[in-house]
Amino acid sequence: MSHIETHTLLIPEDDAAYIPVHIDDAEEPLEVEVRFHEDEEGSDDKNKPKTGMSIEGEKDRAIVTFMNWNKPFGSTLQKPISFASSEEGDEVMLMATASKSGGIYLLNIQFLKKEAGSE
């Protein structure tokens, strides 16, 4: 796996960030839109919102939504997540960690490339 780019961003809670990811073999950058979403807090442990992530793809754009990543000490992906493919068939992956203080998210996001055919 090889490193593509790393970004550290401060994102207001009702806003989104747009990151152009420059992949070696692509003519145009892949645009990644990053959003945060929070579910309403339940009154007991059973109804606590679960932390998660969703990825939606459009032609040359990916929308990554981090759900309930609002812990002051942060949430982290435990392994790289594949979310796109390059023109050469390589996997484009991401790793992220985020925390929230007041109305601001601090996001560290790293983009990686796993070459086609590698384990």
C-alpha positions as CSV (number, residue, x, y, z in Angstrom):
1,M,0.0,0.0,0.0
2,S,1.3,3.4,-0.8
3,H,0.5,6.9,0.6
4,I,-1.4,9.3,-1.7
5,E,-2.2,12.3,0.6
6,T,-3.0,13.3,4.2
7,H,-5.2,16.1,5.3
8,T,-6.0,17.7,8.6
9,L,-9.2,19.8,8.6
10,L,-11.4,21.8,11.0
11,I,-15.0,21.4,9.9
12,P,-18.0,23.2,11.4
13,E,-20.7,20.8,12.5
14,D,-23.2,22.0,9.8
15,D,-20.7,22.2,7.0
16,A,-18.9,19.9,4.6
17,A,-15.3,19.7,3.4
18,Y,-14.3,19.1,-0.2
19,I,-10.9,17.4,-0.8
20,P,-9.4,16.9,-4.3
21,V,-7.4,13.7,-4.2
22,H,-4.7,13.5,-6.8
23,I,-4.2,9.9,-7.9
24,D,-1.1,9.3,-10.0
25,D,-2.7,7.6,-13.0
26,A,-5.8,9.9,-13.1
27,E,-6.2,12.8,-15.4
28,E,-8.5,14.6,-13.0
29,P,-8.5,14.5,-9.2
30,L,-11.2,12.5,-7.4
31,E,-13.3,14.9,-5.3
32,V,-14.1,13.6,-1.9
33,E,-16.9,15.4,0.0
34,V,-16.7,14.8,3.8
35,R,-19.8,15.3,6.0
36,F,-20.6,14.6,9.6
37,H,-24.0,13.5,10.9
38,E,-25.3,13.1,14.4
39,D,-28.4,11.1,15.5
40,E,-30.5,12.2,18.4
41,E,-29.2,10.9,21.8
42,G,-31.4,8.2,23.3
43,S,-32.3,8.3,27.0
44,D,-30.7,4.9,27.8
45,D,-27.8,2.8,26.6
46,K,-30.1,0.8,24.2
47,N,-31.0,3.8,22.2
48,K,-27.5,5.4,22.0
49,P,-26.6,6.3,18.4
50,K,-24.0,4.0,16.8
51,T,-20.8,5.3,15.3
52,G,-20.5,4.5,11.6
53,M,-19.5,5.7,8.2
54,S,-21.2,5.6,4.8
55,I,-19.7,6.1,1.3
56,E,-21.7,7.1,-1.7
57,G,-20.2,7.3,-5.2
58,E,-21.0,9.4,-8.1
59,K,-19.0,9.7,-11.4
60,D,-15.8,11.4,-10.2
61,R,-16.9,12.1,-6.7
62,A,-17.2,10.3,-3.4
63,I,-19.4,11.4,-0.5
64,V,-18.1,10.2,2.9
65,T,-20.4,10.7,5.9
66,F,-19.1,10.0,9.4
67,M,-22.1,9.2,11.6
68,N,-21.9,10.0,15.3
69,W,-18.2,10.7,15.3
70,N,-18.7,13.3,18.0
71,K,-16.6,11.9,20.9
72,P,-14.3,14.6,22.4
73,F,-11.5,12.0,22.6
74,G,-12.2,10.9,19.1
75,S,-13.2,7.9,16.9
76,T,-10.8,6.1,14.5
77,L,-11.1,3.7,11.7
78,Q,-9.3,0.5,12.7
79,K,-8.2,-0.4,9.1
80,P,-8.1,1.2,5.7
81,I,-11.5,1.3,3.9
82,S,-11.6,0.9,0.1
83,F,-13.9,3.5,-1.5
84,A,-12.8,3.9,-5.1
85,S,-10.7,2.5,-7.9
86,S,-8.2,4.2,-10.1
87,E,-8.2,4.0,-13.9
88,E,-5.5,1.3,-13.6
89,G,-7.6,-0.8,-11.3
90,D,-5.8,0.1,-8.1
91,E,-7.9,0.4,-4.9
92,V,-8.1,3.9,-3.4
93,M,-8.5,3.6,0.4
94,L,-8.9,5.9,3.3
95,M,-8.1,5.9,7.0
96,A,-9.5,8.6,9.4
97,T,-9.7,9.8,12.9
98,A,-12.0,12.6,14.1
99,S,-13.0,14.3,17.3
100,K,-15.4,17.1,18.2
101,S,-15.0,20.1,20.4
102,G,-17.9,22.5,20.7
103,G,-19.3,22.8,17.2
104,I,-16.1,21.9,15.4
105,Y,-14.8,18.6,14.1
106,L,-11.1,17.9,13.8
107,L,-10.5,15.4,11.0
108,N,-7.3,13.7,10.1
109,I,-7.8,11.7,6.9
110,Q,-5.3,9.7,4.9
111,F,-5.7,8.4,1.3
112,L,-3.8,5.3,0.3
113,K,-3.5,3.2,-2.9
114,K,-3.4,-0.6,-3.0
115,E,-2.0,-1.7,-6.3
116,A,-4.1,-4.2,-8.3
117,G,-3.1,-7.7,-7.7
118,S,-1.2,-7.0,-4.4
119,E,-2.4,-8.7,-1.2
